[in-house]
Amino acid sequence: MTAVRGRRRIPPVAFEETHAREVAGEPWRREPVLGPVKRAFHEALRRLPVGFGPRLGHALAPVVQHLERRRLFARRLAWTLARLHPRAPLTAAEHTAAVRRWWQGTGAIMAEYATIERLREAGRLEVVDPHGTLAGLPADAPVVFACVHLGPFELCFESVLNTFGREAVGTWQPEPSPTSNRILHDLRARYGLYVFPPGQRSARHLHKMVVGEGFDAILFVDEVRERQIHLPAFGRPLPERGNASVAIKLALKTGAPVVPIHVLRSGAARYRVHVGAPLDFQREGAPDSAMMAGIAALDRHFEPIIRQNLDQWYMLKEVRLPDFDPAKV
């Protein structure tokens, strides 16, 4: 099968398959009130200048931080940031500033979804590709793009399709809010992305389209699984399941290169998509050994990048290191 890059193919799956399943009777008690507010806020930001939303999210972050300050996740993320920071131990002032930047960045993320489609044309997006990786990608075979939740991470999806010009599908983890999920579904429909929620059906779609049809795969390897982030490992055992293993298995099955990418804010409403060199790992030998070699390569690549940018890493709030004691923070 030869993929025709430059003419976007439509995956042989109905787009509704990408929608998060809504479970009847789920207690979304605040959704009747908050849902319309979220939708109106998103639609308003879509029509305002691209710099307005991130600045608004940045400005409102201190209020949210204050309201959430006593919650367990807020105390845990502050402790984890201090533990993982590359310049640890931080002074009290440095730690306070770093935690504040995390909340500001997270506030900006919520608003940036409304601007994703317009950033490239607005000149706010730069691609950093020091190894010339994009020029060397195969035109007639799949690529596995491995991503992490840095900066406005939705740009990983949008950039692969509309900046790199690739034909790609992937997976995503739905939000607890059905309104948020519908906003994301509509957004991705506008810029042409097929990403599937977790489940066996998703796995079948991904295998069919990547292995059978030659589409690229886009997978976030720092996803939440079993209430925990397993990659980067930060000294813990490497995960044997999850998106990292799916990414490596697809690469081994198809011979695809594994290309790491991530997004960082470079200024006020300005962003850089960083493209790494294809990961080098031992593909020969027993399948389990090759898979673990690939997962180790992902861990080696992304851990130092995330440590250097903890204040832009959305998933910091989900890391549960084994020696965290909530009674002491």
C-alpha positions as a LaTeX table, in Angstrom:
\begin{tabular}{lrrr}
\hline
Residue & $x$ (\AA) & $y$ (\AA) & $z$ (\AA) \\
\hline
Met1 & 0.00 & 0.00 & 0.00 \\
Thr2 & 1.34 & 3.40 & $-0.96$ \\
Ala3 & 0.22 & 6.41 & 1.03 \\
Val4 & $-0.31$ & 9.59 & $-0.93$ \\
Arg5 & 1.02 & 12.41 & 1.22 \\
Gly6 & $-0.30$ & 15.81 & 0.33 \\
Arg7 & $-3.84$ & 14.58 & $-0.39$ \\
Arg8 & $-5.58$ & 13.89 & 2.89 \\
Arg9 & $-7.23$ & 10.49 & 2.98 \\
Ile10 & $-10.31$ & 9.92 & 5.09 \\
Pro11 & $-9.82$ & 7.01 & 7.50 \\
Pro12 & $-12.19$ & 4.12 & 6.81 \\
Val13 & $-13.99$ & 4.67 & 10.14 \\
Ala14 & $-16.92$ & 6.94 & 10.98 \\
Phe15 & $-15.78$ & 10.09 & 12.76 \\
Glu16 & $-18.32$ & 9.43 & 15.52 \\
Glu17 & $-16.07$ & 6.57 & 16.64 \\
Thr18 & $-13.74$ & 9.24 & 18.05 \\
His19 & $-16.40$ & 10.59 & 20.42 \\
Ala20 & $-16.15$ & 9.77 & 24.11 \\
Arg21 & $-18.87$ & 7.41 & 25.24 \\
Glu22 & $-21.33$ & 9.06 & 27.63 \\
Val23 & $-22.61$ & 6.68 & 30.29 \\
Ala24 & $-26.30$ & 7.05 & 31.12 \\
Gly25 & $-26.87$ & 8.01 & 34.73 \\
Glu26 & $-23.35$ & 9.29 & 35.33 \\
Pro27 & $-23.58$ & 11.92 & 38.12 \\
Trp28 & $-22.38$ & 15.02 & 36.22 \\
Arg29 & $-24.18$ & 17.19 & 38.76 \\
Arg30 & $-22.61$ & 20.50 & 37.83 \\
Glu31 & $-22.75$ & 19.97 & 34.08 \\
Pro32 & $-26.22$ & 21.50 & 33.49 \\
Val33 & $-24.85$ & 24.81 & 34.82 \\
Leu34 & $-21.16$ & 24.65 & 33.91 \\
Gly35 & $-21.64$ & 23.02 & 30.51 \\
Pro36 & $-23.28$ & 26.00 & 28.77 \\
Val37 & $-20.77$ & 28.34 & 30.43 \\
Lys38 & $-17.84$ & 26.29 & 29.10 \\
Arg39 & $-19.33$ & 26.23 & 25.62 \\
Ala40 & $-20.02$ & 29.99 & 25.57 \\
Phe41 & $-16.54$ & 30.77 & 26.93 \\
His42 & $-14.89$ & 28.56 & 24.30 \\
Glu43 & $-16.89$ & 30.08 & 21.44 \\
Ala44 & $-16.09$ & 33.60 & 22.62 \\
Leu45 & $-12.35$ & 32.85 & 22.78 \\
Arg46 & $-12.48$ & 31.41 & 19.26 \\
Arg47 & $-13.51$ & 34.83 & 17.99 \\
Leu48 & $-11.06$ & 36.93 & 19.99 \\
Pro49 & $-7.39$ & 37.56 & 19.09 \\
Val50 & $-5.22$ & 34.48 & 19.63 \\
Gly51 & $-3.24$ & 36.13 & 22.42 \\
Phe52 & $-6.27$ & 36.99 & 24.54 \\
Gly53 & $-7.21$ & 33.50 & 25.78 \\
Pro54 & $-3.80$ & 32.42 & 27.10 \\
Arg55 & $-3.31$ & 35.76 & 28.81 \\
Leu56 & $-6.73$ & 35.46 & 30.44 \\
Gly57 & $-5.99$ & 31.92 & 31.64 \\
His58 & $-2.63$ & 33.13 & 32.95 \\
Ala59 & $-4.28$ & 36.01 & 34.83 \\
Leu60 & $-7.01$ & 33.87 & 36.43 \\
Ala61 & $-4.59$ & 31.14 & 37.54 \\
Pro62 & $-3.70$ & 32.69 & 40.95 \\
Val63 & $-7.38$ & 32.67 & 41.91 \\
Val64 & $-7.73$ & 28.99 & 41.03 \\
Gln65 & $-4.47$ & 28.14 & 42.77 \\
His66 & $-5.68$ & 29.81 & 45.96 \\
Leu67 & $-9.03$ & 28.01 & 45.86 \\
Glu68 & $-7.39$ & 24.62 & 45.27 \\
Arg69 & $-4.39$ & 25.08 & 47.58 \\
Arg70 & $-5.54$ & 22.63 & 50.29 \\
Arg71 & $-6.53$ & 19.81 & 47.95 \\
Leu72 & $-4.34$ & 16.72 & 47.96 \\
Phe73 & $-3.37$ & 16.95 & 44.30 \\
Ala74 & $-2.20$ & 20.56 & 44.74 \\
Arg75 & $-0.01$ & 19.68 & 47.71 \\
Arg76 & 1.32 & 16.61 & 45.94 \\
Leu77 & 2.26 & 18.47 & 42.74 \\
Ala78 & 4.15 & 21.11 & 44.75 \\
Trp79 & 6.06 & 18.36 & 46.60 \\
Thr80 & 6.76 & 16.46 & 43.37 \\
Leu81 & 8.00 & 19.56 & 41.58 \\
Ala82 & 10.51 & 20.19 & 44.37 \\
Arg83 & 11.63 & 16.56 & 44.23 \\
Leu84 & 12.07 & 16.30 & 40.46 \\
His85 & 13.40 & 19.78 & 39.66 \\
Pro86 & 16.83 & 19.62 & 37.95 \\
Arg87 & 18.18 & 22.38 & 40.23 \\
Ala88 & 16.88 & 20.85 & 43.46 \\
Pro89 & 16.99 & 21.75 & 46.25 \\
Leu90 & 15.18 & 24.97 & 45.44 \\
Thr91 & 14.95 & 27.93 & 47.73 \\
Ala92 & 11.51 & 28.71 & 49.09 \\
Ala93 & 11.18 & 31.63 & 46.69 \\
Glu94 & 12.27 & 29.54 & 43.69 \\
His95 & 9.83 & 26.78 & 44.60 \\
Thr96 & 6.93 & 29.19 & 45.06 \\
Ala97 & 7.67 & 30.81 & 41.68 \\
Ala98 & 7.91 & 27.43 & 39.91 \\
Val99 & 4.60 & 26.23 & 41.35 \\
Arg100 & 2.97 & 29.53 & 40.41 \\
Arg101 & 4.22 & 29.12 & 36.81 \\
Trp102 & 2.69 & 25.63 & 36.68 \\
Trp103 & $-0.73$ & 26.99 & 37.63 \\
Gln104 & $-0.39$ & 29.83 & 35.13 \\
Gly105 & 0.56 & 27.43 & 32.35 \\
Thr106 & $-2.32$ & 25.13 & 33.20 \\
Gly107 & $-4.70$ & 28.06 & 33.11 \\
Ala108 & $-3.39$ & 29.01 & 29.69 \\
Ile109 & $-3.92$ & 25.45 & 28.37 \\
Met110 & $-7.62$ & 25.63 & 29.07 \\
Ala111 & $-7.92$ & 28.78 & 26.95 \\
Glu112 & $-5.49$ & 27.68 & 24.22 \\
Tyr113 & $-7.83$ & 25.00 & 22.91 \\
Ala114 & $-9.88$ & 27.80 & 21.38 \\
Thr115 & $-6.86$ & 29.12 & 19.45 \\
Ile116 & $-5.22$ & 25.89 & 18.24 \\
Glu117 & $-6.54$ & 26.09 & 14.68 \\
Arg118 & $-5.38$ & 29.68 & 14.14 \\
Leu119 & $-1.87$ & 29.73 & 15.59 \\
Arg120 & $-0.01$ & 28.67 & 12.46 \\
Glu121 & $-1.64$ & 31.28 & 10.20 \\
Ala122 & $-1.19$ & 33.91 & 12.94 \\
Gly123 & 2.58 & 33.33 & 12.86 \\
Arg124 & 2.60 & 32.14 & 16.48 \\
Leu125 & 3.96 & 28.65 & 15.79 \\
Glu126 & 7.58 & 27.69 & 15.08 \\
Val127 & 8.86 & 24.21 & 14.23 \\
Val128 & 12.27 & 23.34 & 15.68 \\
Asp129 & 13.78 & 20.38 & 13.81 \\
Pro130 & 17.56 & 20.46 & 14.39 \\
His131 & 18.13 & 16.94 & 13.05 \\
Gly132 & 16.21 & 17.44 & 9.80 \\
Thr133 & 13.87 & 14.65 & 10.87 \\
Leu134 & 10.81 & 15.84 & 8.95 \\
Ala135 & 12.62 & 15.93 & 5.63 \\
Gly136 & 13.67 & 12.31 & 6.08 \\
Leu137 & 10.29 & 10.81 & 6.96 \\
Pro138 & 8.97 & 8.15 & 4.59 \\
Ala139 & 6.29 & 9.30 & 2.18 \\
Asp140 & 4.86 & 5.82 & 1.62 \\
Ala141 & 5.02 & 4.21 & 5.06 \\
Pro142 & 3.82 & 5.00 & 8.57 \\
Val143 & 5.60 & 6.95 & 11.30 \\
Val144 & 4.94 & 6.68 & 15.04 \\
Phe145 & 4.94 & 10.12 & 16.70 \\
Ala146 & 5.47 & 9.90 & 20.47 \\
Cys147 & 4.33 & 12.97 & 22.43 \\
Val148 & 4.09 & 14.25 & 26.00 \\
His149 & 1.76 & 16.76 & 27.68 \\
Leu150 & 4.04 & 19.80 & 27.60 \\
Gly151 & 2.74 & 23.28 & 26.79 \\
Pro152 & $-0.50$ & 23.38 & 24.75 \\
Phe153 & $-0.15$ & 19.69 & 23.91 \\
Glu154 & $-3.09$ & 19.60 & 21.47 \\
Leu155 & $-0.65$ & 21.28 & 19.08 \\
Cys156 & 1.16 & 17.93 & 18.75 \\
Phe157 & $-1.91$ & 16.53 & 17.02 \\
Glu158 & $-2.66$ & 19.63 & 14.95 \\
Ser159 & 0.97 & 20.13 & 13.88 \\
Val160 & 1.44 & 16.55 & 12.68 \\
Leu161 & $-1.59$ & 16.88 & 10.42 \\
Asn162 & $-1.51$ & 20.46 & 9.23 \\
Thr163 & 2.08 & 21.66 & 9.65 \\
Phe164 & 3.98 & 18.44 & 8.93 \\
Gly165 & 1.37 & 17.40 & 6.35 \\
Arg166 & 1.07 & 13.82 & 7.59 \\
Glu167 & $-1.92$ & 11.45 & 7.61 \\
Ala168 & $-2.26$ & 10.38 & 11.23 \\
Val169 & $-4.61$ & 8.88 & 13.78 \\
Gly170 & $-4.23$ & 8.36 & 17.51 \\
Thr171 & $-5.83$ & 7.89 & 20.89 \\
Trp172 & $-7.00$ & 10.24 & 23.63 \\
Gln173 & $-8.20$ & 10.15 & 27.22 \\
Pro174 & $-11.64$ & 11.78 & 27.59 \\
Glu175 & $-12.30$ & 14.41 & 30.25 \\
Pro176 & $-14.83$ & 13.84 & 33.05 \\
Ser177 & $-16.99$ & 16.61 & 31.56 \\
Pro178 & $-19.17$ & 15.63 & 28.58 \\
Thr179 & $-19.26$ & 19.27 & 27.46 \\
Ser180 & $-15.47$ & 19.41 & 27.36 \\
Asn181 & $-15.44$ & 16.20 & 25.35 \\
Arg182 & $-17.91$ & 17.60 & 22.83 \\
Ile183 & $-15.83$ & 20.77 & 22.48 \\
Leu184 & $-12.73$ & 18.64 & 21.78 \\
His185 & $-14.67$ & 16.43 & 19.36 \\
Asp186 & $-15.86$ & 19.47 & 17.39 \\
Leu187 & $-12.41$ & 21.05 & 17.43 \\
Arg188 & $-10.76$ & 17.91 & 16.05 \\
Ala189 & $-13.45$ & 17.51 & 13.42 \\
Arg190 & $-12.62$ & 21.02 & 12.17 \\
Tyr191 & $-8.90$ & 20.34 & 11.75 \\
Gly192 & $-9.33$ & 16.75 & 10.57 \\
Leu193 & $-8.08$ & 14.55 & 13.43 \\
Tyr194 & $-9.25$ & 11.02 & 14.15 \\
Val195 & $-8.32$ & 10.04 & 17.72 \\
Phe196 & $-10.07$ & 7.26 & 19.58 \\
Pro197 & $-11.02$ & 6.92 & 23.27 \\
Pro198 & $-9.64$ & 3.95 & 25.24 \\
Gly199 & $-10.99$ & 0.46 & 24.71 \\
Gln200 & $-10.73$ & $-2.62$ & 22.55 \\
Arg201 & $-12.55$ & $-0.92$ & 19.69 \\
Ser202 & $-9.95$ & 1.85 & 19.73 \\
Ala203 & $-7.13$ & $-0.71$ & 19.64 \\
Arg204 & $-8.71$ & $-2.41$ & 16.62 \\
His205 & $-9.14$ & 0.90 & 14.78 \\
Leu206 & $-5.54$ & 1.91 & 15.50 \\
His207 & $-4.14$ & $-1.42$ & 14.33 \\
Lys208 & $-6.25$ & $-1.41$ & 11.18 \\
Met209 & $-5.34$ & 2.12 & 10.17 \\
Val210 & $-1.63$ & 2.08 & 11.06 \\
Val211 & $-0.66$ & $-1.50$ & 10.25 \\
Gly212 & $-3.25$ & $-2.16$ & 7.53 \\
Glu213 & $-3.76$ & 1.26 & 5.91 \\
Gly214 & $-0.41$ & 2.98 & 6.50 \\
Phe215 & $-1.57$ & 5.98 & 8.54 \\
Asp216 & 0.85 & 7.50 & 11.04 \\
Ala217 & 0.19 & 7.04 & 14.76 \\
Ile218 & 0.24 & 9.82 & 17.36 \\
Leu219 & 0.45 & 8.61 & 20.96 \\
Phe220 & 0.96 & 10.47 & 24.22 \\
Val221 & 3.28 & 8.25 & 26.24 \\
Asp222 & 2.78 & 10.09 & 29.56 \\
Glu223 & $-0.90$ & 9.21 & 29.82 \\
Val224 & $-2.71$ & 8.46 & 33.09 \\
Arg225 & $-3.25$ & 4.76 & 33.68 \\
Glu226 & $-4.41$ & 3.26 & 36.97 \\
Arg227 & $-4.41$ & 6.76 & 38.52 \\
Gln228 & $-0.71$ & 7.17 & 37.82 \\
Ile229 & 1.85 & 8.45 & 35.32 \\
His230 & 4.22 & 5.62 & 34.46 \\
Leu231 & 6.46 & 7.37 & 31.91 \\
Pro232 & 8.81 & 9.08 & 32.52 \\
Ala233 & 9.71 & 6.50 & 35.13 \\
Phe234 & 11.78 & 8.86 & 37.33 \\
Gly235 & 13.75 & 5.91 & 38.64 \\
Arg236 & 10.79 & 3.57 & 38.97 \\
Pro237 & 10.44 & 0.37 & 36.93 \\
Leu238 & 9.66 & 1.00 & 33.28 \\
Pro239 & 6.02 & 0.34 & 32.31 \\
Glu240 & 5.25 & $-2.76$ & 30.28 \\
Arg241 & 1.77 & $-1.57$ & 29.27 \\
Gly242 & 0.11 & 1.63 & 28.15 \\
Asn243 & 0.69 & 4.00 & 25.25 \\
Ala244 & 4.47 & 3.64 & 25.34 \\
Ser245 & 4.19 & $-0.10$ & 24.70 \\
Val246 & 1.53 & 0.49 & 22.01 \\
Ala247 & 3.80 & 2.98 & 20.25 \\
Ile248 & 6.76 & 0.62 & 20.25 \\
Lys249 & 4.69 & $-2.41$ & 19.22 \\
Leu250 & 3.28 & $-0.49$ & 16.25 \\
Ala251 & 6.81 & 0.59 & 15.28 \\
Leu252 & 8.09 & $-2.98$ & 15.50 \\
Lys253 & 5.12 & $-4.34$ & 13.55 \\
Thr254 & 5.45 & $-1.83$ & 10.70 \\
Gly255 & 9.16 & $-0.92$ & 10.80 \\
Ala256 & 8.10 & 2.69 & 11.41 \\
Pro257 & 10.52 & 5.21 & 12.93 \\
Val258 & 9.56 & 6.48 & 16.38 \\
Val259 & 9.77 & 10.28 & 16.28 \\
Pro260 & 9.49 & 12.16 & 19.61 \\
Ile261 & 7.83 & 15.58 & 19.54 \\
His262 & 6.77 & 18.07 & 22.20 \\
Val263 & 5.48 & 21.64 & 22.43 \\
Leu264 & 6.75 & 24.48 & 24.64 \\
Arg265 & 5.67 & 28.07 & 25.10 \\
Ser266 & 8.38 & 30.41 & 23.86 \\
Gly267 & 6.67 & 33.68 & 24.80 \\
Ala268 & 3.29 & 35.31 & 25.22 \\
Ala269 & 0.98 & 33.22 & 23.01 \\
Arg270 & 3.97 & 31.93 & 21.04 \\
Tyr271 & 4.91 & 28.29 & 20.73 \\
Arg272 & 7.58 & 25.94 & 19.44 \\
Val273 & 7.01 & 22.38 & 18.24 \\
His274 & 10.24 & 20.46 & 18.93 \\
Val275 & 10.98 & 17.49 & 16.68 \\
Gly276 & 13.56 & 14.99 & 17.89 \\
Ala277 & 15.67 & 12.52 & 15.93 \\
Pro278 & 14.05 & 9.10 & 15.41 \\
Leu279 & 14.76 & 6.99 & 18.48 \\
Asp280 & 17.61 & 4.50 & 18.21 \\
Phe281 & 16.93 & 1.22 & 20.00 \\
Gln282 & 17.58 & $-2.48$ & 19.47 \\
Arg283 & 14.72 & $-3.87$ & 17.38 \\
Glu284 & 16.12 & $-7.34$ & 16.86 \\
Gly285 & 15.76 & $-10.25$ & 19.24 \\
Ala286 & 12.82 & $-11.34$ & 21.36 \\
Pro287 & 9.72 & $-9.14$ & 20.94 \\
Asp288 & 9.49 & $-8.38$ & 24.67 \\
Ser289 & 13.14 & $-7.34$ & 24.78 \\
Ala290 & 12.73 & $-5.10$ & 21.74 \\
Met291 & 9.61 & $-3.53$ & 23.24 \\
Met292 & 11.36 & $-2.77$ & 26.53 \\
Ala293 & 14.35 & $-1.35$ & 24.65 \\
Gly294 & 12.00 & 1.02 & 22.83 \\
Ile295 & 10.24 & 2.05 & 26.05 \\
Ala296 & 13.63 & 2.70 & 27.66 \\
Ala297 & 14.56 & 4.91 & 24.69 \\
Leu298 & 11.35 & 6.91 & 25.15 \\
Asp299 & 12.13 & 7.31 & 28.84 \\
Arg300 & 15.73 & 8.46 & 28.17 \\
His301 & 14.52 & 11.01 & 25.64 \\
Phe302 & 11.61 & 12.56 & 27.51 \\
Glu303 & 12.67 & 12.49 & 31.18 \\
Pro304 & 15.32 & 15.24 & 30.93 \\
Ile305 & 13.05 & 17.39 & 28.74 \\
Ile306 & 10.21 & 17.13 & 31.23 \\
Arg307 & 12.49 & 17.78 & 34.22 \\
Gln308 & 13.73 & 20.96 & 32.53 \\
Asn309 & 10.14 & 22.09 & 31.91 \\
Leu310 & 8.16 & 20.88 & 34.92 \\
Asp311 & 6.24 & 24.15 & 35.06 \\
Gln312 & 4.86 & 23.42 & 31.56 \\
Trp313 & 4.09 & 19.73 & 32.18 \\
Tyr314 & 0.34 & 19.31 & 32.61 \\
Met315 & 0.71 & 15.77 & 33.98 \\
Leu316 & 2.78 & 16.84 & 36.98 \\
Lys317 & $-0.44$ & 16.76 & 39.02 \\
Glu318 & $-0.90$ & 13.05 & 38.27 \\
Val319 & 2.56 & 11.80 & 39.32 \\
Arg320 & 2.49 & 9.69 & 42.47 \\
Leu321 & 6.04 & 8.95 & 43.62 \\
Pro322 & 6.30 & 6.16 & 46.18 \\
Asp323 & 7.74 & 8.20 & 49.07 \\
Phe324 & 5.11 & 10.97 & 49.05 \\
Asp325 & 3.54 & 11.34 & 52.50 \\
Pro326 & 0.45 & 13.62 & 52.51 \\
Ala327 & 0.71 & 13.99 & 56.28 \\
Lys328 & 4.02 & 15.83 & 55.88 \\
Val329 & 3.03 & 18.42 & 53.26 \\
\hline
\end{tabular}
